[in-house]
Amino acid sequence: MSTPQTGIFALGDAAHIYLEFTVTPGTTPEALVRKVVSIHEPRTTVGGVNAVIGFRPEIWRAVAADDTPAELSGFNAPLAGAEGYSMPATQADLWLWIAGASYDVVFDLAREAIATVAPCATVTRELDGWSYRHSRDLTGFEDGTENPALMIAPEVATIPEGAPGAGGTVLLFQQWVHQTSAWEALPVEQQERVIGRTKADSTEFPEDVMPEDSHVSRTTVDENGEERKIFRRNTAYGNVTEHGTVFVGFSADQQRLDRMLRRMAGAEGGVRDALTRYTTALTGAYYFVPSLQALRRFAVEDDA
């Protein structure tokens, strides 16, 4: 049986660092993967820290073609939507998410990881994430209310046994900056119409009064009458003057993530998500997060 990387489902961490890397010219995909796997033993946490490793789909396919979903690809071009709106493509080669109870242990492991990977890749982007009011984002609304319970989350987020990439997951990673002044100028009732839920108790609007352009409407993906859920691990980022949301979404397939973005942008259905008028996507990338067994194939003997 294939086991997903444990940090994906390790809820409750308060401090987060997200690192994206670009491969150094001349580095082979296998050399990169072997170097990254040596950062820490992927079967356990180290010093109370969880680390999750993801690769650009094309890089993982180069080293494990039979362990990669056939249709999986990077976020290699901007996504064009309605009204001239678009989401940027900022695909990097390697993604590392380090999370823990306190920033010091996360900071130390991040420095160690950067030093370890330095011969093969350099940091392209770094983001620090943190929890805001337990489970709210910086709009003041509850975040992740549609997340599946942890008992069934692996079924939603990870690829089933028997399929290429079993135990792995497809990650959509984006940085969204908030236009806080414009958002907070809205009356609460209008904010609720933008989101599609009440602010105080996160009650979803009934279908007959749900705005077509609400965030709930545009991020709900249905196939054959069944909702296709994802597993979110979003956090807040930034400082007082500039801040927003780190979107960290895991799925058993890329299609539902792609459709969610297309619906938000108005590329599917022609209706743009109202929330995109108050938040702006600064980055966009897809990564494949392999199973622990798939990673161990590239570990050196002492770490296996």
N, C-alpha and C positions, 0 to 999 in steps of 0.2 A: 504493500500500500504506500502511496506517495503522500508525504507530509508537507503541508505548506510552511513557509517561514513563520515562526511563532510570533514575531513582533507585529505581524499584520493584525492579530486579534488581541494584542495585549493592551486592553483599555486602561485608562486611569493615569497614564504618564502626563506630567505637567510640563515638561521641558522637551523641546524637539529641535533638531537641526536637520535640514535637508540640504544635500550637496548634489550638484550635477557636474559631471566631468566631461571633458573632451579628450579623446585619445590622442596621444603623442604620435606624430607621423613616424611610420616605420614599425609601430607596435602591432603585432598580430592579434586578432580576436582571442585566440587561446591564451596568449601571454597575459592579456588584460584580465581575462576571467580567472586564471590561476592566481594572479597577484591579488585580485579583489577578494577571492575566497580566503586568502591567508590573513585578512584583516582580523578576523576572530572566528572561533569555532561556531558555525551557523546552527548547531543543534541546541545550544544553550545561550542564556544571557551571561554577560560578563559584568560583574560589579553592579548589578541592578540596572543594566542598560540593555535595551533591545535594539538590534540593528537589522534592517531589511535592505536587501540588495536587489537592484533591478538593472536590466541591460536594454539598450536600444534593440528592438526586435531583430534588426538585420545582423547585429553583432552576435546575439545568441544563436540565431539560425546558422551562422557560419561555423559555430563550434558544436552545435547539437541540432542538426536539421530535423532529425526524427523526433525531437523533443520540443518542437516549436509548432504552435497552431498555424495551419497552412495560410490563412488569410491575414495574419497579424503583420502590421507594418507600423513604422514610426509616424509621428505627426510631422510630415515632411513638407506640407504646404499650408498656407493660411486657409481657414475655413470662411468662405464668403457666404453672407446671409442676406436678409432683407434690408432695404433702406440703405444700402451701401455699407452695412455693418460687416465686420470680419473679426475673427479670432486669430491671433498670431501663432505661428509655428516656430518653436524655439528648441527643436529636438536636440538633445545631447546624447552622449554615448553610454553614460553610466549614471545611475541614481543611487544614492545612499541616504537612508533615513535612520537617524539615531534618536532614540527616545528614552527618557528616564525620569525618575522622581525629582531630580534636581539638576540645575543647569551645569554644575561643575563636572559631574561624571559624564554628562553628554558632551561637554566641551572637550574633555580630555580624550575621549574615544574618537571624536571627530578629528582632533589634531593627529592622533596616531594613524587614523585611516588615511588622511591626506598624505602623510609622510610615507606610508606603505605604498600607496598607489602612485606616488610622484614619478617613478621611472617610466610609468606607462600612460599616465593621464594627468591633466591639470584641472583645477576647479574652474568651472564656467560660471556657476551661480551658487550662492549660499543664502539660505533663509533660516531664520530662527522662528520657531513657532511656540505658542503658549496657549494654555487654556483660559477661556474668558467666561466668568460666571458659571463655571462647571460645564455647561453644555450649550451655551449660547454663542452665536457669532457676533461680530461687531455691528450688525444691524439691530441687535437687541432681541432677535428671534431665536427660538430653539433651533439647533442645527442637528441634522441627522435623525429627525423624528421617524423617518421611514426606514431606518436601518433595521435589518432583520436581527432577531435575537441571536446571541452568540452560539446557541446550540445549533442553529441552522445557517449561520453566516458563512461557514466554509462551503456549503452547497451553492450559495449565491456567488461567492467570490472566487472559488477555485475550480480549475478544470477537472472534470470527473475522470475516474480510472478508466483506462482503455483508450483514452483520446491523447493525441500528441500534446505534451506539456502537462500531463496529469499532475495534480498537486500544485501546479504553478498558477499564477493569476496575471491578468492584464491590468496595468495601472494607468490611469489618466492623472497627470500631475499638472496643476495650473496655479499661478499666482494671480489673484484678483485684488486690485486696489479699490478701496471704497471712496466714493465722493460723499463724505460724511455730512458736510454742511447741507448739500442738496437733499440728502436723505432725511436728515433730522428736521428740515424745514417742512416736510410733509406731515399732515395730521396723522395720528395713529391709524385712523380708519382707512386712509389712503395707503399707508404702509401695508396694512393687512391685505388690501386688494392687490398690491404688487406681489406679495408673497403667496397669498391664497390660504392663509391661516390666521387665527387670532394671535395677538402678540403675548397676552398675559398667560394663556394656558395652552397655546399651540394646538387649538382645535381647527381641523381642516374645514374649509367652507363646504357646504352641501354642493353636490354636482350642479344643481339648477341655478345656483348663484355664483359659481366659481368663474372668475374672469378668464377669458380664453388666453390672455397674455400673462396670466399669473405665473410665478416661478413654479408653483406646484404643477400647473397644467403643462408647462413646457418641458419640465424635467421628468414627467411620467411617460415611460415607454411601454406601450402595449403591443403584444404580438399574439394574434389569434385569440383576442379577448383576455389574455393573461398579462398582468403587469410583470415586466422584466426588471427586477430590482438589482441594485448594486450595493456595495458595502463601503460607507464613507468613513474616513478618519481625519476629517478637516480640523484645522486649528486656526487661531488668529495669528497675525504676524505684525511687525512694525512698531512704530513709536507713536507719540501723541499727535504729531503733525502729518504723518503718512502711515496708513495701516490698511489692513484688509484681511482676506481669507486665503489660506493655503488649501486648495482643493486636492484631496488625496482619495481617489475613488478606485476601488478594486472590483473586478468583474470576471466571471468565468469565460466571457467572450468579449471581443472588441466591439462587436456590432451594436450592442445596447449603449455603450459609452459614446460611440460615434453618432448614433441616432439622438441621444440626449443633447449633444452639442449642436447638432443640426437643427433640432427643434428649438433650442434656446436662441440660436442665431437667426431663425426664421427661414433657414434653407429647406426645411421640411414644413410644409403647411403655410408658409408665408407670414407667420405671426412671430414677432420677436419677443423674447422674454422681457417683461417689463423691468426686471431687476437689472438687466444689462444697461439700463439708462442711469443707474446709480452705482454700478461697479464696472470696472474695466479689466479685461483679461490682459495681463502683461506677458504671460508665457503660456506655452502649451506643448506637452510632450507625452508620448506613450512609452511605457517600459514593460518588458516581460520580467516577472519576478518568479524565478524558477523554484521548484520544490527543494527541500533540504537534500533529498537523495540526488537530484540532478546537480546541485552544487558540489556535493561530496565527490563526485566523479573527477573534479578538478582540484581537489585538495591534495597537498603533499602528504607523503606517507605518515609523517609524525602527527598530522592533524586529522587523519581519516578515522 
